[in-house]
């Protein structure tokens, strides 16, 4: 893998000289997709149709970027107190995303929230505060909106988490530990 500096941006290339694109997925219906392409960030709220994750839309989002991609997906487990139905629906959506990536033969890594937070949010007291990823994204990417829609007033934590997961892929898979 090669690295080229263009201004303030670092651009990663694979062994064939093709630009690498780093994607982060916070799975679930309230999750999001983040893409870091040549240092430029693109964020998408998880596409949902009839209470189901819209895999076709995710494919369209990923295919709209030319270049080799590495996708990092948050590997989450069910928590005590969650209902059986919600756990089943989450697992079904997570499985659809993994199946889509396997079908597209897109390289991907599963990363636990503890692991990506330890790498990306180092020094932000992330263990006690959910909003640490929002604070990180606002500081690191001040021109990137974390609002789910133009009418939203509150930052979308799924967008922030997905961006941090993409940043994790950039830091670890891009060789910048």
KAKAFEN-V276184 format. One line per field, one symbol per residue. burial: # if it has 9 or more other ideal C-beta (glycine too) atoms within 8 Angstrom, else .. Layout:
burial=???
This chain:
burial=#.#.....######....###########.#######.#.#.######....###.###.##..#.########.#..........#.###.##.######......##.##..#######..#.#.....#######.....#.##....#..####################...
